[in-house]
Amino acid sequence: MVVNRPPSDKRKPGRRPVVNTFETYGNSDPLDPDIDSMQLAIIRSGKARGTGILYISYNDRSRSGLMTLWLPSLRKARRISEPAHEDTWIGTNLTYGELVLRRPEHEDHQRLDDSVFNDCLLAMELNDWEVNRYTKKLPGPQCDHKGKPVYRVKSTTKFKNWWYDHHISEIDKKTFALYRTEYFKDGKKIKTVDIDWQSLQQEDPRINFPRYIYAVTHTTGIDSMIYVPRSTVFLNQTLPDSFWSEKTLRKYGKR
């Protein structure tokens, strides 16, 4: 479930957050040696219901990823090169750069002093009139990660005239889970992204899932929250590579 709210000064009784439910399917081990991964998402509710997104990334870093959009209102699919890094995902204030496109070589990195994570992860705090049958399921702030040792890394963008100058990340030393990213522009904190990574009880402690992602833009108050209940996460399913295709977008992307 993804929940989006307008700027703080635009919120008022009667204007509830925009909610969409969606399904995602990821393939991190495709048979084609040229393909790095395949991701498919289908929006299941809201005005965009039936919209499908298929994204394929390649092992050749010089090759742009390929995105296919299924638009149910037009009954057509559109193929485009990978989106711009600053484009936002499904109406959120999270960019494609943050979610899938940004790579280590796009920034200069500096390791800061190690620390412990000493805060609760932020979450969307709703007014009574913003709560409905979907949003009442959203979790509150997560404090279970307090006290965990973390690496702190400062990453400065190489892009000119970018929407941020640098960001500081707090990363779990054991699982490498990224708990918090704070973005800065002209010396001011402009955005925070918190992720509540939870274990999937696998032998490798790095195998986790994001129970929720919460992003807030401090300059406007615009915020977004993606919530993934554990009961909806399944590993190592038997699906052919052909599942990640335009045919699947058409099949599942019906209004």
Beta strands, then each sheet from edge to edge (+ up, - down):
strand 1: 2-5
strand 2: 18-20
strand 3: 22-27
strand 4: 35-43
strand 5: 52-58
strand 6: 66-71
strand 7: 76-81
strand 8: 107-111
strand 9: 115-116
strand 10: 149-157
strand 11: 166-172
strand 12: 178-185
strand 13: 188-199
strand 14: 208-217
strand 15: 223-227
sheet 1: 2+ 1- 15+ 14- 13+ 12- 11+ 10- 8+
sheet 2: 2+ 1- 15+ 14- 13+ 12- 11+ 10- 9+
sheet 3: 3+ 4- 5+ 6- 7+
end
